[in-house]
Structures are given as C-alpha cells and as structure tokens.
Amino acid sequence: MTTERQIIFHRHYFQDFYLEQTEKVREKIGYVFRVVKTVDKVPEKFLKHLEGTNGLYEIRIESGTNIFRVFCCFDRENIVVLFNAFQKKTQKTPKQEIELAIKLKNEYFRLKGKTK
C-alpha cells in the first residue's frame, strides 16, 4: 500500500488555466489528477517525463479532440508540484512553455531551500 500523492501548486499559472476551461475539461482534469494521486505506477498515457529535462514531467489530459498538458515535478516521492499548463494544438510542445516550466521548477526549489 502506498501513500496517496499530494498535488500542490507553485504560483498561479495552473489555477488561471483551470478556471478558463469548460466544466467537461475540468472534470477530466480532476479524473487524471485522481489517477496521479492514487495509482502507484501512473501510466505514461497520463504522466510522462520530458526527455532532456532534469525531473520535469507533463500530466497529459485528453478531452474529446482537445489535448492539454500540465507541467509538474516531484518533490520527494509523494508531492506533485504543478506549474504552467496549456492546450496542445501541434505535435511539438511549444519551447516557451517548457522554458517557463523549467524556470518555475527552479524557482520552486530555490524558494523552498530558503524556508528550511
């Protein structure tokens, strides 16, 4: 039995994104978050490590024909920290979204280090 993961937010980016979505998309986001929180080995369909990054992941959400990505990382094993999110409209993830996620991840750990 594993302990349930906790999902936390760094800054406002994910909340801003979430509030812009339809009820149906929000429900799907909630479903995927429940999988991420409770499933021991989350399938790559829902959570995938971004190649070429140091511990950056994307939570993958599909609702109808819409595809969404939420960038995140793990803080210890049971905390998932959410950063920015976007609707994916092309095959390739926009470079500026990845750069923002890396910046937010570095900021999160830098700020966390100051509170210890």
C-alpha positions, 0 to 999 in steps of 0.5 A, spaced: 500 500 500 502 506 498 501 513 500 496 517 496 500 523 492 499 530 494 498 535 488 500 542 490 501 548 486 507 553 485 504 560 483 498 561 479 499 559 472 495 552 473 489 555 477 488 561 471 488 555 466 483 551 470 478 556 471 478 558 463 476 551 461 469 548 460 466 544 466 467 537 461 475 539 461 475 540 468 472 534 470 477 530 466 482 534 469 480 532 476 479 524 473 487 524 471 489 528 477 485 522 481 489 517 477 496 521 479 494 521 486 492 514 487 495 509 482 502 507 484 505 506 477 501 512 473 501 510 466 505 514 461 498 515 457 497 520 463 504 522 466 510 522 462 517 525 463 520 530 458 526 527 455 532 532 456 529 535 462 532 534 469 525 531 473 520 535 469 514 531 467 507 533 463 500 530 466 497 529 459 489 530 459 485 528 453 478 531 452 474 529 446 479 532 440 482 537 445 489 535 448 492 539 454 498 538 458 500 540 465 507 541 467 509 538 474 515 535 478 516 531 484 518 533 490 520 527 494 516 521 492 509 523 494 508 531 492 506 533 485 508 540 484 504 543 478 506 549 474 504 552 467 499 548 463 496 549 456 492 546 450 496 542 445 494 544 438 501 541 434 505 535 435 511 539 438 510 542 445 511 549 444 519 551 447 516 557 451 512 553 455 517 548 457 522 554 458 517 557 463 516 550 466 523 549 467 524 556 470 518 555 475 521 548 477 527 552 479 524 557 482 520 552 486 526 549 489 530 555 490 524 558 494 523 552 498 531 551 500 530 558 503 524 556 508 528 550 511 
